[in-house]
Amino acid sequence: MAPQKTPDTAGNEHDEQLIRALLENWIVWRDLGDWNALRSIWHPQGRISLSWFNGSGLDFTMSVVRTFGADWGVD
């Protein structure tokens, strides 16, 4: 069941759609080697924690580029 909209949350649909798009697309951008799109999602203080990586968003992007970039269209 979806959360009920209240006057405090009713205007957040657009923000929720943007967040959902980022969550659904970052992995696609990584797998496609779209480094510019992947870099664009990170706040300067953003962090990511995965089973194989824990660190800043910038360090994550650079790690992925080092690992996959040579064959995946690095700019």
N, C-alpha and C positions, 0 to 999 in steps of 0.2 A: 504494500500500500504506500503510495507517495505521501510525503509529508504535506500537511495542510498548509496552505498559504495564509499568512497573516499580514496585516498592514506593514509590518516591519520587513517582511521577506518578499512581498509581492513584486517589487521592482527589481529583483535580483536575477530574473530569468536570463537576461542577456549575459551577465557575468557568469552564470552557471554554464551557459552554452560555450563561452570562450574557454572556461576551465576544462570542460569536457573535451573540447576539440584538442587542447594541448595534451591532455592525458591519453587520448586515443591516437594522436598523430606523432608524438615524439619518437616512438619506436619505429614507426614507418619511415620517418625522416632519417633515423639512424641506419636502418636497413637499406635504404635507397642511396645512402651516402650524400644526403642533402645537408651538408655541414652548415650552410648559412641558416637554414630553417632551424636546425638543431641548436645552433648557438643563440638564435634569437629568442628562445623561450626562457633563458636564464636571467634571473635578477642577479646583480653583482654579488649578493651575499647568499644566493640560492645554493642548496646542497642536495645531493642525491645519495641514497643508501640502497645498494643492491647486494645480492649475495656475493658478487665478485668485485664490487667497487663501493667505496664510501669516501665522499669528498665534495668539493665544490662543483657546480655545474660546468664551469669553464674547464676544470681539470678532467671531468668526465668526458666532455667533448673532445679535448685534446687526446685523452687516452684512446677513445674510439677511433679518432683520426689516425693515430699512430698504429693501431692494431689493424684497421681495415682500409685506411685512406689511400694507400698507394695504388690500389686497384679500384677504388670507388669514387673517383672524380673529385679529389680534394682541390679546392681553389687555392 
